[in-house]
Amino acid sequence: MEKKKINPMREIEIEKLVLNCGGTEEKLEKSVKLLKMITTDRKVYQIKSSKRIPTFGISPGKKSGCKVTLRDKKKIMELLKRFFAALDNEINQRQITENHLSFGIKEYIEIPGLEYNREIGILGLEASLVFKRNGKRVKLRKIKRGKYPQRQSVTKEEITKFLLKHFKLEIKENDSK
């Protein structure tokens, strides 16, 4: 009996990993240093606010955060293993949505391989992992743009299977608060 071949267009892969930190003025400088320390040789983009939040001292046009986007698969896998180790290899089911996985790390010193840096102090960061299937370029290209059907999006269950297979994570069910 022959094994049924899997359609290569249905395979899931990681598209990108986005790391971000928030803060204004002095905390923003520390956040930029942290992201540069984690990613090495990547440009850190500073984000300007579009809203006014007086309690945090944020006004429109003021820099209020920074982010880095990684697309190198080897670097992403290496970083994710370290990030998941900082989270004790467990995440909540509610952190997984369609095409995305988002989680936060409260203190960067929990990440294996990172030492405490006095200039940065104690800071946390958020990570957002974006999944895709082959063929997404059809939707993004400029010439002869095509449709990307709903069935091509990656479901929660498929992301869960991917994480269990590649990272051996423990995925906790949603706990009611």
For each residue, the residues with C-beta under 8 A, 3 or more apart:
1:
2:
3:
4:
5:
6: 10 11
7: 10 11
8: 11 134
9: 133 134 135
10: 6 7 133
11: 6 7 8 133 134
12: 131 132 133 154 158 159 162
13: 73 131 132 133 134
14: 17 73 76 77 129 130 131 132
15: 71 130 131 132 136
16: 69 70 71 76 129 130
17: 14 69 70 76 79 80 127 128 129 130
18: 67 68 69 70 127 128 130
19: 35 38 39 67 68 70 125 126 127
20: 35 47 65 66 67 68 125 126 128
21: 31 32 34 35 65 66 67 123 124 125 126
22: 27 31 64 65
23: 26 27 28 30 31 64 65
24: 27 28 56 57 58 62 63 64
25: 28 29
26: 23 29 30
27: 22 23 24 30 31 123
28: 23 24 25 31 32 46 63 64 65 66
29: 25 26 32 33
30: 23 26 27 33 34 119 120 121 123
31: 21 22 23 27 28 34 35 65 66 123 125
32: 21 28 29 35 36 44 46 66
33: 29 30 36 37 117 119 120
34: 21 30 31 37 38 108 117 120 123 125
35: 19 20 21 31 32 38 39 42 44 66 67 68 125
36: 32 33 39 40 42 44
37: 33 34 40 114 117 120
38: 19 34 35 68 79 108 111 114 125
39: 19 35 36 42 44 68 70 75 79
40: 36 37
41:
42: 35 36 39 68 70
43: 68
44: 32 35 36 39 66 67 68
45: 66 67 68
46: 28 32 63 65 66
47: 20 63 64 65 66 67
48: 61 62 63 64
49: 52 53 58 59 60 61 62 63 64
50: 60
51: 58 60
52: 49 58 59 60
53: 49 56 57 58
54: 57 58
55:
56: 24 53 64
57: 24 53 54
58: 24 49 51 52 53 54 62 64
59: 49 52 62
60: 49 50 51 52
61: 48 49
62: 24 48 49 58 59
63: 24 28 46 47 48 49
64: 22 23 24 28 47 48 49 56 58
65: 20 21 22 23 28 31 46 47
66: 20 21 28 31 32 35 44 45 46 47
67: 18 19 20 21 35 44 45 47
68: 18 19 20 35 38 39 42 43 44 45
69: 16 17 18
70: 16 17 18 19 39 42 75 76 79
71: 15 16 76
72: 75 76
73: 13 14 76 77
74: 77 78
75: 39 70 72 78 79
76: 14 16 17 70 71 72 73 79 80 129
77: 14 73 74 80 81 166
78: 74 75 81 82
79: 17 38 39 70 75 76 82 83
80: 17 76 77 83 84 129 167
81: 77 78 84 85 167
82: 78 79 85 86 111 112 113
83: 79 80 86 87 103 105 111 127
84: 80 81 87 89 91 167 169
85: 81 82 88 89 111 112
86: 82 83 105 110 111 112
87: 83 84 90 91 103 105
88: 85
89: 84 85 167 168 169 170
90: 87 169 170 171 172
91: 84 87 95 96 101 103 163 169 170 171 172
92: 95 171 172 174 175
93: 96 156 160 171 172 173 174
94: 174
95: 91 92 101 102 103
96: 91 93 100 101 156 159 160 171
97: 100 101 102 156
98: 153 154 155 156
99: 130 131 132 153 154
100: 96 97 128 129 130 131
101: 91 95 96 97 128 129 131 159 163
102: 95 97 126 127 128 129
103: 83 87 91 95 126 127
104: 124 125 126 127
105: 83 86 87 108 110 111 124 125 126 127
106: 110 124
107: 110 122 123 124
108: 34 38 105 111 114 120 122 123 124 125
109: 114 115 116 122
110: 86 105 106 107
111: 38 82 83 85 86 105 108 114
112: 82 85 86
113: 82
114: 37 38 108 109 111
115: 109
116: 109
117: 33 34 37 120 121
118: 121
119: 30 33
120: 30 33 34 37 108 117 123
121: 30 117 118
122: 107 108 109
123: 21 27 30 31 34 107 108 120
124: 21 104 105 106 107 108
125: 19 20 21 31 34 35 38 104 105 108
126: 19 20 21 102 103 104 105
127: 17 18 19 83 102 103 104 105
128: 17 18 20 100 101 102
129: 14 16 17 76 80 100 101 102
130: 14 15 16 17 18 99 100
131: 12 13 14 15 99 100 101 154 158 159 162
132: 12 13 14 15 99 136 154
133: 9 10 11 12 13 136 152 153 154
134: 8 9 11 13
135: 9 138 148 152
136: 15 132 133 139 140 148 152
137: 140 141
138: 135 141 145 146 147 148
139: 136 145 146 147 148
140: 136 137 145
141: 137 138 144 145
142: 145
143:
144: 141
145: 138 139 140 141 142
146: 138 139
147: 138 139
148: 135 136 138 139 152
149: 152
150: 153
151:
152: 133 135 136 148 149
153: 98 99 133 150
154: 12 98 99 131 132 133 158 159
155: 98 158 159
156: 93 96 97 98 159 160
157: 160 161
158: 12 131 154 155 161 162
159: 12 96 101 131 154 155 156 162 163
160: 93 96 156 157 163 164 171
161: 157 158 164 165
162: 12 131 158 159 165 166
163: 91 101 159 160 166 167 169 171
164: 160 161 167 168 169 171
165: 161 162
166: 77 162 163
167: 80 81 84 89 163 164
168: 89 164
169: 84 89 90 91 163 164
170: 89 90 91
171: 90 91 92 93 96 160 163 164
172: 90 91 92 93 175
173: 93
174: 92 93 94
175: 92 172
176:
177:
